[in-house]
């Protein structure tokens, strides 16, 4: 899968209907060849925990920040101000 691939937007809470499980994520990572990759997770706490079931050492820079601060943090990176 190319890194530039744009994913369709979704609004699903982890654990809710239609959300991915840690096992499914692990299988996807294996199938796509990312199971042993270094990972940075830019998501909320529950998604970070699920990702760390696959990539235990995954970095999660905005973890612990409220959603407003997370969005601000990511905007700085997106805009090249980091």
PyMOL commands that set and color helices and strands:
alter all, ss='L'
color gray80, all
select helices_A, chain A and resi 22-32+45-54+67-78
alter helices_A, ss='H'
color red, helices_A
deselect
rebuild
show_as cartoon
